[in-house]
Protein backbone atom coordinates (compact mmCIF):
# COMPACT_ATOMS: atom_id res chain seq x y z
CA UNK A 1 0.00 0.00 0.00
CA UNK A 2 1.41 3.38 -0.99
CA UNK A 3 -0.24 6.78 -1.41
CA UNK A 4 -3.39 5.37 0.20
CA UNK A 5 -3.59 2.81 -2.64
CA UNK A 6 -4.73 -0.67 -1.61
CA UNK A 7 -6.69 -3.67 -2.83
CA UNK A 8 -9.87 -4.76 -1.13
CA UNK A 9 -12.51 -7.39 -1.68
CA UNK A 10 -15.97 -6.09 -2.61
CA UNK A 11 -18.46 -7.25 0.02
CA UNK A 12 -22.16 -6.57 0.59
CA UNK A 13 -24.33 -5.71 3.57
CA UNK A 14 -28.06 -5.81 2.84
CA UNK A 15 -28.18 -4.44 -0.71
CA UNK A 16 -25.13 -2.18 -0.32
CA UNK A 17 -21.78 -3.19 -1.84
CA UNK A 18 -18.80 -1.91 0.17
CA UNK A 19 -15.14 -2.41 1.02
CA UNK A 20 -13.32 -2.20 4.30
CA UNK A 21 -10.59 0.45 4.44
CA UNK A 22 -7.29 -0.69 6.04
CA UNK A 23 -6.58 0.65 9.55
CA UNK A 24 -3.41 2.49 8.47
CA UNK A 25 -5.36 4.31 5.74
CA UNK A 26 -8.16 5.19 8.16
CA UNK A 27 -5.56 6.67 10.48
CA UNK A 28 -4.25 8.95 7.69
CA UNK A 29 -7.83 10.04 6.82
CA UNK A 30 -8.70 10.71 10.48
CA UNK A 31 -5.58 12.87 10.83
CA UNK A 32 -6.20 14.78 7.58
CA UNK A 33 -9.87 15.38 8.37
CA UNK A 34 -9.29 15.99 12.08
CA UNK A 35 -12.26 13.76 12.84
CA UNK A 36 -13.21 10.14 13.36
CA UNK A 37 -17.00 10.31 13.18
CA UNK A 38 -18.95 9.53 10.05
CA UNK A 39 -19.59 10.76 7.50
CA UNK A 40 -16.11 11.77 6.36
CA UNK A 41 -15.94 13.12 2.79
CA UNK A 42 -13.37 11.25 0.70
CA UNK A 43 -12.27 11.03 -2.92
CA UNK A 44 -10.08 8.71 -4.92
CA UNK A 45 -10.33 5.98 -7.53
CA UNK A 46 -11.87 2.52 -7.81
CA UNK A 47 -10.16 0.49 -10.54
CA UNK A 48 -8.88 3.79 -11.96
CA UNK A 49 -12.28 5.55 -12.04
CA UNK A 50 -12.52 8.72 -9.93
CA UNK A 51 -15.17 9.04 -7.23
CA UNK A 52 -16.37 11.31 -4.43
CA UNK A 53 -18.08 9.55 -1.56
CA UNK A 54 -18.47 9.56 2.21
CA UNK A 55 -16.63 7.15 4.44
CA UNK A 56 -19.18 5.73 6.88
CA UNK A 57 -19.04 3.85 10.16
CA UNK A 58 -21.73 1.19 10.42
CA UNK A 59 -22.03 -1.61 12.99
CA UNK A 60 -18.69 -0.54 14.46
CA UNK A 61 -16.80 -0.82 11.16
CA UNK A 62 -15.63 1.85 8.72
CA UNK A 63 -16.85 1.15 5.20
CA UNK A 64 -16.55 2.74 1.79
CA UNK A 65 -19.80 2.00 0.00
CA UNK A 66 -19.29 1.27 -3.69
CA UNK A 67 -22.25 2.54 -5.69
CA UNK A 68 -23.06 1.91 -9.35
CA UNK A 69 -21.45 5.21 -10.41
CA UNK A 70 -18.17 4.15 -8.80
CA UNK A 71 -18.23 0.59 -10.18
CA UNK A 72 -20.54 -0.58 -12.95
CA UNK A 73 -22.72 -3.52 -11.83
CA UNK A 74 -21.21 -3.39 -8.34
CA UNK A 75 -23.96 -5.53 -6.71
CA UNK A 76 -23.15 -8.36 -9.18
CA UNK A 77 -19.39 -8.15 -8.52
CA UNK A 78 -19.29 -9.24 -4.87
CA UNK A 79 -16.05 -11.06 -4.09
CA UNK A 80 -14.08 -9.19 -6.77
CA UNK A 81 -10.78 -7.59 -5.73
CA UNK A 82 -10.72 -3.83 -6.35
CA UNK A 83 -7.81 -1.44 -6.59
CA UNK A 84 -8.73 1.59 -4.50
CA UNK A 85 -7.16 4.91 -3.68
CA UNK A 86 -8.71 7.11 -1.04
CA UNK A 87 -7.99 10.43 0.63
CA UNK A 88 -9.82 13.01 2.68
CA UNK A 89 -11.77 15.44 0.47
CA UNK A 90 -11.62 18.93 1.95
CA UNK A 91 -13.54 20.55 -0.93
CA UNK A 92 -16.76 22.41 -0.19
CA UNK A 93 -19.62 20.06 -0.99
CA UNK A 94 -22.39 22.33 0.18
CA UNK A 95 -25.29 22.87 -2.17
CA UNK A 96 -26.93 26.26 -2.11
CA UNK A 97 -30.68 26.56 -1.77
CA UNK A 98 -32.60 27.95 -4.76
CA UNK A 99 -33.33 31.65 -4.02
CA UNK A 100 -37.06 31.22 -4.67
CA UNK A 101 -37.30 28.23 -2.32
CA UNK A 102 -35.30 30.11 0.31
CA UNK A 103 -37.61 33.14 0.02
CA UNK A 104 -40.78 31.03 0.16
CA UNK A 105 -39.59 29.18 3.26
CA UNK A 106 -38.63 32.39 5.06
CA UNK A 107 -41.98 34.11 4.35
CA UNK A 108 -43.77 32.09 7.04
CA UNK A 109 -42.36 31.35 10.53
CA UNK A 110 -44.11 27.95 10.69
CA UNK A 111 -42.65 26.91 7.34
CA UNK A 112 -39.19 28.10 8.35
CA UNK A 113 -39.32 26.28 11.70
CA UNK A 114 -40.56 23.07 10.08
CA UNK A 115 -37.86 23.24 7.39
CA UNK A 116 -35.14 23.81 10.01
CA UNK A 117 -36.49 20.88 12.05
CA UNK A 118 -36.16 18.45 9.14
CA UNK A 119 -33.26 16.03 9.40
CA UNK A 120 -30.30 17.33 7.35
CA UNK A 121 -30.60 14.63 4.68
CA UNK A 122 -34.29 15.50 4.10
CA UNK A 123 -33.50 19.25 3.80
CA UNK A 124 -30.76 18.40 1.31
CA UNK A 125 -33.13 16.15 -0.65
CA UNK A 126 -35.64 19.02 -1.05
CA UNK A 127 -32.90 21.49 -2.03
CA UNK A 128 -31.42 19.10 -4.62
CA UNK A 129 -34.87 18.32 -5.99
CA UNK A 130 -35.64 21.98 -6.74
CA UNK A 131 -32.11 22.64 -8.04
CA UNK A 132 -32.48 19.84 -10.60
CA UNK A 133 -35.69 21.20 -12.13
CA UNK A 134 -35.34 22.92 -15.51
CA UNK A 135 -38.32 25.20 -16.11
CA UNK A 136 -39.48 28.17 -14.03
CA UNK A 137 -42.98 26.69 -14.09
CA UNK A 138 -41.89 23.36 -12.58
CA UNK A 139 -39.69 25.15 -10.02
CA UNK A 140 -42.59 27.33 -8.89
CA UNK A 141 -45.10 24.46 -8.86
CA UNK A 142 -42.79 22.26 -6.77
CA UNK A 143 -41.84 25.06 -4.37
CA UNK A 144 -45.58 25.56 -3.70
CA UNK A 145 -45.90 21.81 -3.12
CA UNK A 146 -42.98 21.85 -0.64
CA UNK A 147 -44.43 24.88 1.20
CA UNK A 148 -47.85 23.18 1.56
CA UNK A 149 -46.05 20.12 2.90
CA UNK A 150 -43.96 22.17 5.37
CA UNK A 151 -47.14 23.90 6.62
CA UNK A 152 -48.59 20.46 7.34
CA UNK A 153 -51.38 20.83 4.77
CA UNK A 154 -50.34 17.91 2.57
CA UNK A 155 -48.06 14.93 2.67
CA UNK A 156 -45.04 15.26 0.41
CA UNK A 157 -46.92 13.76 -2.53
CA UNK A 158 -49.58 16.49 -2.41
CA UNK A 159 -52.40 14.53 -0.78
CA UNK A 160 -54.40 16.57 1.71
CA UNK A 161 -53.93 15.59 5.35
CA UNK A 162 -57.23 15.32 7.25
N, C-alpha and C positions, 0 to 999 in steps of 0.2 A: 504494500500500500504506500503510494507516495502522492503528494498533492491532493489528499483526501480522495484518492482514486482507489476503489476496491471492487471486488466481485461479491455478489450476494445472490442467494437463491430466492426466486420469486415464490412467495407463500400467499395464503389467502386466509382471511378471517371473515366469516359470514360471506358476503359477496364482494369484499374489498381486497384486491391484490395488494401486497405490500412486501417490503424487505426490511430486515433489521439492519441498523447502522452500527458498525463496530464501535466499541467503547472508546477507543482512542480518537476516533473521528468525532464522536459525540462531545468528548472533552474539548476539542478544538472549537466546535460550534458553540458550546456553552460559553467558552472564554470570549470568542469573537462577538457573540450576541449579548454577553453579560446577563444571561438568564438561563434557567433550566426548567422553565415551565412552558407547557405547550399552549398555543402553537408557536413555533419558531419559524419565521420565513427563511426558506433556503432556495438555492438555485444550483444548477449543475447540468449533468448529462446522464442519460440512460442509454447505453449502447450507442453513444455518440450524438444523441438527439437532445437538444437543450430543453430544460424545463424550469418552471418556477412552481414551488409547492410549499406546503407547511409541514414541518416535522412535528409529529404528534405523539403524545404519550397516551397509551391505552392499555388497560389491564397491567399497569406497572412496567410496560416495555415501550421504548421509543421505536416508532415505526415511520418509514417513508412510504406513504400510500402511492401506488403506481397506477395512475388512471389511464384511460384509453388514449388520451392526447400524448402522454409520455411514452407509451408502449402500445402499439397497435395490437388488438386482440389480447390484451393483458390477462383477462380472466381465463383464457384458454391456454395460457403459457405457464401455468403453475408448475414449479419444479425446475424451470429454466434458470440457468446462471446468467446474471446480468452484470455488465460492467458499468459501474456507477461512479460519478464524481459528485461531490456535494460540498457546499460552503454556505455560510450565513449570508443572507441577502439583506443588505441594509437599505435597499432602495425604498422610496416612499410608495407604498401600495394603496394608499388611500384613494377612494373614489369620491369625487365631489357630487353633491346632491344637485339635481337639476334646479335651476333658479325658480322655476314656476312651482315645482313641488315644495321647495323650501318656503316660498311665500305663502302657499296655500296652507301648509302645516302651521305656520306661525300666526295666521290670521285668527285662529281660535285657540284659547288656552287649553280646552279639553283635548283638542286634536294634538296640540304640541305635547302635552303631558303624556297622552297615550302613545305617541310616536317615541318619545324619550324612554318610556317604560318597556318598549319592545326589546326582546333580546337582541344583542348586536347583529347576529346573523340574519335575523328577520328584517331589521332596518336596512341592512346591506342588500338583501334580496329585493326590497321595494325600490331602493335607489337604483340598483342595476337594471331592474325591470323597466323603469321609466327612461333611463339613459339609453337603453337599447331600442327604443321605439323610434320610428323614422319620421312620421308626419306630425305636424302640429295638432291635427285633429285627434289622432290616437293618443298623443301625449296628454292633451287636455281631458279627453274622455277617461283615461286611466287615472289621472290625478284625481278627478272627481270621484271615481270609484274608490280609490285609496282613502280619500277624505271621509266618505260615507262610512267606510269600514272603521276608520280610526275614531269616528264619533259614536260607533257602536250601533249604527243604523242597519248595517248589512254585514253578512259574513264576507270573507274576502272575494267570494265568487259572485257577489252582487245580490244574493237572496236576502230578502227582508227578514230581520230577526223580530220575532213576536215578543 
